[in-house]
């Protein structure tokens, strides 16, 4: 293994070790976010740019390392920044993090996987060549595919990283909008009675229905495009 690969691997392992050794996952729970909501809001009001920058960096790291926390971070961003600013910040942070994870997978694992599973990888690459960006776009639209798994697997393909970036950003945008809106509604929740507000109920309904609707739409689009 080359020195560059060793250095990248060490950085990834140090990041993962730090997350679990220091139990950083406790800061990415919905309970913690709700308990600290007032504090987050006050710090954001006083140091707006710094908070946005710190949030962006943390989100990128969480996504790049594929550790749990992205969903809660998205809800926090919606509640803290509002819908439009939250959508912009989260869309770019999540896509950059996903692309870094894909690049790390390609840099560290592709040769090893190619040696052991070269035949299967050829099949995946043929699917990429046949369907192009639509292949990735479909997976990004359907939340049933774990995002960290997509980053890992696509890193083993020949898809250019630039294409991976913009297709991922477009594909993840609808789901990001749903989660940011849910976070915005949670951020405005002042009492238990607010749970029954129409807007919050609509947000949670969208969270549940979104995967089903997208799956049906993509099935029909795929059937028309490829004659299945």
N, C-alpha and C positions, 0 to 999 in steps of 0.2 A: 504494500500500500504506500502511495506517495506521501510526502510530507504534507502537502496541501490537504489531502484527504484526512490524514491523521489530525491536523489542526481543526478542520471543520467538524470531524467526529467528536473531538474533545469538547469543542464549544457546545455542540448539541447535547452531549451527555452531561456537561456541567449545568446547562440550563434545565434539563429534566431533573437532575439530582437536586438542584436548588429548589425546584417547585415542590418536590415530595419531602425532602429533608426538613424544610422550613414550613411545611404544611401550608403553602400559599393558597391551596384550594379553598381554605376557609374564607378567603376574601372574595371568592367568586361564587358565593351562594346568594340566593334571592333573599334569604333572611338577613344576611349581613348588609346587603344593599338597602333593604327597607329600613333597617335600624339606623344606618348612617345617612339616610336621604337628606336630612336637614343640614348635616355637616358638609356633604358634597355640594349642596346648593349654595351654602355660604362661601365656601372656598372658591367655587366657580364664579360667583358674583365679584369676588375680590381679585381673582387672578385668572381671568377668562382665558387668555391666550395660553398661559402655562398649563392650565388644566386640560385644555384641548390637546396640546402637544403631548403631555404625559399620557393622556388617555390613548391617543393615537399610537404611541410607541408600545404601550402595554398590550394593546389589542393586536398589533402586528406580531409581537413576541409570542403571545398566547396562541395565535393561529399558526405561526411558523413552527412552533414546537409541538403543535397538535395536542396540547393539554386541555382538559376541560375548563370551560370558562367563557367561551365565545358567546354563548346564548345569553348568559347573565350580563356580560359586558354590553351586548346589544340592547337589552332592556334598560340598563343603566344609561346608556347613551341617549336613548329615546326620552327617558325621563329627565335627564340633565340638560340636554341641548335642544330639545324640541324635535319636531319631525324632520324639517328640511335640513338643518345643520347636522343633526344626528345621522340622517341618511347619507349625506355627502362624506362625513368623516368615517363612518363605519363601512361604507361601500369601498372606499379606497384602502382603508386599513385592512379589512378582511381579504381583499383581493391581493394586496401586496404580501400579506402573511401567507396566503395560500400559494402564491407563486414562489416565495422563498422555500416553502416546504417541498414543493414540486422540484425546485432546483436542487435542494439538498438530497432528495431521494434519487434524482438522476445522477448527481455527482458521486454519491456514496454507494449506491446499491445497483446501479444499472449493469455494470460489468459482471457483478456476482450473479445477478438474476439471469443475465444473458447466457452465462456459462451453464447454468443449471436448468433453466426453463426457456431456453431459446425458442423451441418450437411453439410453445404457447404464446410467447411474446410476439412472434410473427403474426399469429392470428389477431391479436389485439391491434397491432400496427396496421394490418389490412383493414380492420374495421375503421380505424382512424382515417386511412387513405380513402376508403369508400364513402364514408359519411362526412369526413372533414370535421369542421368545427361543430356541426350539428350533433355529433356524437357526444362531445363534452357538454354542449349546451343543454342537451336533454338530461344528462346526469345532474347538472347543476340546478336545473329547475325542480327536480324531484327530491325533496328532503329525505326520502327513504335511503338514498345513497349517502353514507357518512362522508362529510367533507374531507376529513383527514385521510380516509381511504382513497378518495378520488385523487388527492394530492400525491399520495404514495404511488398509486398505480400509474397515473399519467406521467409521473416522473420517469417511468421506465419505458415510455414510448418515444417516438421521434417527433412529437408535436413541438414546434418552436415555442419558446417561453413567452415571446411577445403575443403570439396568438392565444396561448393558454391564458394570459393575463386578461385580454379584452373579452374573450368569450366567457371566462369565469365571472368577470364583473357584470356583464349583461345577464348571464344566467342566474346569478345570485341576487340580482337587484329586486325582483318581485318578492322573494322570501324576506330579504332585508327590510323592505318597506313594511311588510306585515309585522315583523318583530319590533321594529322601531316604533311603529304606531302603538303596539301593545305596551311598550315601555313608556311611551308618552302618557298613555292613559293611567298606567300604574303610578307614574310620577305625580299625577294630579289627584291621586286617591288620598283623601283626608280622613276617612272613617270607613268602618265596615259596611255601612249602608251604600257607600260609593261603589261597592262591588257589583251592585245590581243596576248600575247606570247603563243605559242603552249603548253608549259608545264603547265602554269597556267590554260588555258582553259581545258586541260586534267584533271587537279585536280578537277575543278568544275564539269566537266562532270561525273567524278567518284563519286563525292558526290551525284549527282542526280540519277545515274544509280545503285549504290551499293544496295540500299534497294530492288529495283525491281529484280535484278539478284539473290540476296540472297533468296528472297521469292520464286522464281521459283525453285531454286536448292533445298531448304529445303522441298518444297512441294513434289518434286519427291523422295527425300531421305526418307521422312516420308511414302510415299505411298509404296515404296519397302520394308521398314523395318516392317511396321505394316499391310501391305496388304490392305491399304485403297483404 
